[in-house]
Amino acid sequence: MLLGWASFSAALPVQAASPIAVAGSSAARPTIVLVHGAFADSSSWTAVAQRLSAHGYPVVSVANPLRGVQADAAYTASLVRSIAGPVVLVGHSYGGMVIARAAQDEAQVRALVFVAALAPEAGETVAGLAGKFPGSTLGTALADPVTLPDGAQELYIRQDKYWQQFAADVAEPQAAAMAVAQRPVALAALNEPAGAAAWQRLPSFFVYGTADRNLPPAVLRYMAERAHGREIREIPGASHALMASHAQQVAELIEVAARAGAPAQP
């Protein structure tokens, strides 16, 4: 006989007794926390996560709310705090805004990886950085904003534009599935100033493609160089969705960052 909802709720713990134990975790390997950006979801990391897991890395993928930089960073930081041991934070696109802030006060974060991602200084916005250099065609690919009951608005990429705009080097059937599964970003999030940036104190690694149509490669290169990236990889012809189209190269860089962030062995 199934428990009633009240009985089930009463059986839930009020507070977790211990941090999350991630499958395959060990003191020698940091947990890799993957943070997707706008117009994607956690499944966009599947190919990267599979490779990392096969090499023995514990992996967690955050369901990024995409509501606002500070709120999303706080959400991600709360998940980081629930993980036992060191962490490497990886952000894609807008997710870079999130990890740059989320790691600021979290001592267990040992390295950051920016995958076609924004690495802001305090006060910078998504809209400001995306428009700093010419080349983005995102504006013409967006559907009309969706107005929510509270008056806020959120944005999607039109499904018929998604493949060429977001994932041109991904097979069309996969890109079509990504278009359906995309999560919208709150319009207000694109104009919310970033807070303190953890890349100023943590080793940071960057990978992006030369055919990115969402974020101009020039601005991705500018931010990577400004941050004195420990390693910067530019993938010729890669789209904005390089975590799907070039999963092996992305996973390899994450492993480089993980080794840099691993605890010292006695």
C-alpha positions as CSV (number, residue, x, y, z in Angstrom):
1,M,0.0,0.0,0.0
2,L,1.4,3.4,-1.0
3,L,2.1,6.0,1.7
4,G,-0.1,9.0,1.7
5,W,1.7,12.3,0.9
6,A,1.5,13.5,4.5
7,S,3.2,10.3,5.7
8,F,5.8,10.5,3.0
9,S,6.6,14.2,3.9
10,A,6.8,13.4,7.6
11,A,9.4,10.7,6.8
12,L,11.7,13.2,5.1
13,P,14.7,14.4,7.1
14,V,14.5,18.1,8.1
15,Q,18.2,18.5,7.6
16,A,20.7,16.3,5.8
17,A,23.0,14.6,8.3
18,S,26.1,14.7,6.1
19,P,27.4,16.1,2.8
20,I,26.4,14.6,-0.5
21,A,28.5,11.5,-1.2
22,V,29.0,11.5,-5.0
23,A,29.4,8.2,-6.7
24,G,33.1,7.4,-7.4
25,S,34.3,10.3,-5.2
26,S,37.7,10.0,-3.5
27,A,40.1,12.3,-1.7
28,A,42.4,12.3,-4.7
29,R,39.9,13.5,-7.3
30,P,37.8,16.7,-7.0
31,T,34.1,16.6,-7.8
32,I,33.4,18.2,-11.1
33,V,30.3,20.5,-10.9
34,L,28.9,21.4,-14.3
35,V,26.7,24.5,-14.7
36,H,24.8,25.0,-17.9
37,G,24.0,28.4,-19.4
38,A,21.0,30.0,-21.0
39,F,19.1,28.1,-23.8
40,A,20.5,24.7,-22.6
41,D,19.9,22.3,-19.7
42,S,21.8,19.8,-17.7
43,S,21.6,17.2,-20.4
44,S,23.9,19.4,-22.6
45,W,26.8,18.1,-20.4
46,T,26.0,14.4,-21.0
47,A,28.9,13.6,-23.3
48,V,31.4,15.5,-21.1
49,A,30.1,13.9,-17.9
50,Q,30.3,10.4,-19.4
51,R,34.0,10.9,-20.2
52,L,34.8,12.3,-16.8
53,S,33.0,9.6,-15.0
54,A,34.8,6.9,-17.1
55,H,38.1,8.4,-15.9
56,G,37.0,8.2,-12.3
57,Y,35.8,11.7,-11.6
58,P,32.7,12.3,-9.5
59,V,30.4,14.6,-11.5
60,V,27.3,16.7,-10.5
61,S,25.4,18.7,-13.0
62,V,23.5,21.8,-11.7
63,A,20.0,22.6,-12.9
64,N,20.8,26.3,-13.2
65,P,17.6,28.3,-12.5
66,L,18.6,31.1,-15.0
67,R,16.7,33.7,-12.9
68,G,19.5,36.1,-12.0
69,V,23.3,36.1,-11.5
70,Q,23.3,36.5,-7.7
71,A,20.4,34.1,-7.1
72,D,21.8,31.5,-9.5
73,A,25.2,31.8,-7.9
74,A,23.7,31.4,-4.4
75,Y,21.9,28.3,-5.6
76,T,25.1,26.8,-7.0
77,A,27.1,27.7,-4.0
78,S,24.6,25.9,-1.8
79,L,25.1,22.7,-3.8
80,V,28.9,23.1,-3.7
81,R,28.7,23.3,0.1
82,S,26.8,20.0,0.2
83,I,29.6,18.1,-1.5
84,A,32.3,16.5,0.6
85,G,35.8,17.4,-0.6
86,P,37.3,19.7,-3.2
87,V,35.4,20.9,-6.2
88,V,36.1,22.1,-9.7
89,L,33.4,24.4,-11.1
90,V,32.7,24.4,-14.8
91,G,30.4,26.9,-16.5
92,H,29.0,27.2,-20.0
93,S,28.0,30.6,-21.5
94,Y,25.9,32.5,-18.8
95,G,27.1,29.8,-16.4
96,G,30.4,31.5,-16.4
97,M,28.8,34.5,-14.6
98,V,27.4,32.0,-12.1
99,I,30.6,30.1,-11.3
100,A,32.6,33.3,-11.1
101,R,30.4,34.5,-8.2
102,A,29.5,31.1,-6.7
103,A,33.1,30.2,-6.0
104,Q,34.0,33.5,-4.3
105,D,33.3,32.4,-0.8
106,E,33.7,28.6,-1.2
107,A,37.1,27.5,0.0
108,Q,36.6,24.0,-1.4
109,V,36.5,25.2,-5.0
110,R,40.0,24.7,-6.3
111,A,39.7,25.7,-10.0
112,L,37.3,27.2,-12.6
113,V,36.7,26.1,-16.2
114,F,35.0,28.5,-18.6
115,V,33.5,26.7,-21.6
116,A,32.4,29.3,-24.2
117,A,31.6,31.2,-21.0
118,L,31.6,34.7,-19.7
119,A,34.2,35.6,-17.1
120,P,33.1,39.0,-15.8
121,E,34.6,41.6,-13.6
122,A,32.5,43.1,-10.8
123,G,29.8,45.3,-12.3
124,E,29.8,43.8,-15.8
125,T,26.7,42.3,-17.4
126,V,25.9,39.6,-19.9
127,A,24.5,42.1,-22.3
128,G,27.4,44.4,-22.0
129,L,30.0,41.7,-22.5
130,A,28.2,40.1,-25.4
131,G,28.0,43.4,-27.2
132,K,31.6,44.5,-26.4
133,F,32.8,43.1,-29.8
134,P,30.8,42.5,-33.0
135,G,29.8,39.1,-34.2
136,S,26.8,37.8,-32.1
137,T,23.7,37.0,-34.1
138,L,21.7,35.9,-31.0
139,G,19.3,38.9,-31.1
140,T,17.9,37.9,-34.5
141,A,17.4,34.3,-33.4
142,L,15.3,35.0,-30.3
143,A,11.6,34.4,-30.0
144,D,9.4,37.1,-28.7
145,P,9.8,37.4,-24.9
146,V,7.4,35.4,-22.8
147,T,5.7,37.5,-20.1
148,L,5.3,35.8,-16.8
149,P,2.4,36.4,-14.3
150,D,4.6,38.7,-12.2
151,G,5.4,40.8,-15.3
152,A,9.0,39.5,-15.7
153,Q,10.0,38.3,-19.1
154,E,12.1,35.4,-20.2
155,L,13.8,34.5,-23.5
156,Y,14.1,31.4,-25.7
157,I,15.9,30.8,-29.0
158,R,13.4,30.1,-31.8
159,Q,13.5,26.4,-32.5
160,D,13.8,26.9,-36.2
161,K,16.9,29.1,-35.6
162,Y,18.5,27.0,-32.8
163,W,20.6,24.6,-34.9
164,Q,22.5,27.3,-36.8
165,Q,22.6,29.8,-34.0
166,F,23.6,27.7,-31.0
167,A,24.8,24.3,-32.2
168,A,25.8,24.4,-35.9
169,D,28.5,21.7,-35.5
170,V,26.1,19.3,-33.8
171,A,24.1,16.8,-35.8
172,E,20.7,18.3,-36.7
173,P,18.6,15.7,-34.9
174,Q,20.6,16.3,-31.7
175,A,20.3,20.1,-32.1
176,A,16.6,19.8,-32.6
177,A,16.3,17.8,-29.3
178,M,18.4,20.5,-27.6
179,A,16.1,23.2,-28.9
180,V,13.1,21.5,-27.4
181,A,14.8,21.0,-24.1
182,Q,16.3,24.5,-23.8
183,R,15.6,26.3,-20.6
184,P,14.8,30.0,-20.9
185,V,16.7,32.8,-19.2
186,A,15.1,35.7,-17.4
187,L,15.6,38.9,-19.4
188,A,16.6,40.7,-16.2
189,A,19.5,38.3,-15.6
190,L,21.2,39.6,-18.8
191,N,21.4,43.0,-17.3
192,E,22.3,42.2,-13.7
193,P,25.8,43.3,-12.7
194,A,28.2,40.6,-11.7
195,G,29.6,40.5,-8.2
196,A,33.1,39.7,-7.1
197,A,34.9,37.3,-9.5
198,A,36.6,34.2,-8.2
199,W,38.8,33.9,-11.3
200,Q,40.9,36.7,-9.7
201,R,42.1,34.2,-7.0
202,L,41.6,30.7,-8.5
203,P,43.4,29.0,-11.4
204,S,41.1,29.4,-14.4
205,F,40.9,27.5,-17.7
206,F,39.2,28.5,-20.9
207,V,38.0,26.8,-24.0
208,Y,35.8,28.2,-26.8
209,G,35.2,27.9,-30.5
210,T,36.0,30.2,-33.4
211,A,32.5,29.8,-34.9
212,D,30.5,30.8,-31.8
213,R,27.4,32.9,-32.9
214,N,26.1,33.6,-29.4
215,L,29.2,35.1,-27.8
216,P,31.8,36.6,-30.2
217,P,35.1,34.7,-30.1
218,A,36.8,38.1,-29.7
219,V,35.1,38.7,-26.3
220,L,35.8,35.1,-25.2
221,R,39.5,35.6,-26.0
222,Y,39.5,39.0,-24.3
223,M,38.1,37.6,-21.1
224,A,40.4,34.6,-21.1
225,E,43.5,36.8,-21.6
226,R,42.3,39.3,-19.0
227,A,41.9,36.5,-16.5
228,H,45.4,35.3,-17.3
229,G,43.9,31.9,-18.0
230,R,46.2,29.0,-16.8
231,E,45.4,27.4,-20.1
232,I,43.4,28.8,-23.0
233,R,42.2,26.5,-25.9
234,E,40.5,27.8,-29.0
235,I,38.8,25.2,-31.1
236,P,38.6,26.0,-34.8
237,G,35.1,25.9,-36.2
238,A,33.4,25.0,-32.9
239,S,30.0,26.4,-32.1
240,H,28.6,27.7,-28.9
241,A,27.6,24.2,-28.0
242,L,31.1,22.8,-28.0
243,M,30.4,20.8,-24.8
244,A,28.2,18.6,-27.1
245,S,30.2,18.9,-30.4
246,H,33.7,18.7,-28.9
247,A,33.1,16.8,-25.6
248,Q,36.4,15.1,-25.6
249,Q,38.4,18.3,-25.8
250,V,36.3,19.9,-23.2
251,A,36.6,17.0,-20.9
252,E,40.4,16.9,-21.4
253,L,40.7,20.5,-20.3
254,I,38.5,19.9,-17.2
255,E,40.8,17.1,-16.2
256,V,43.8,19.4,-16.5
257,A,42.0,21.8,-14.2
258,A,41.1,18.9,-11.8
259,R,44.7,17.9,-11.6
260,A,45.6,21.5,-10.8
261,G,42.9,21.6,-8.1
262,A,43.6,18.2,-6.6
263,P,44.6,18.1,-2.9
264,A,48.3,17.7,-2.3
265,Q,49.1,14.1,-1.6
266,P,50.9,13.3,1.7
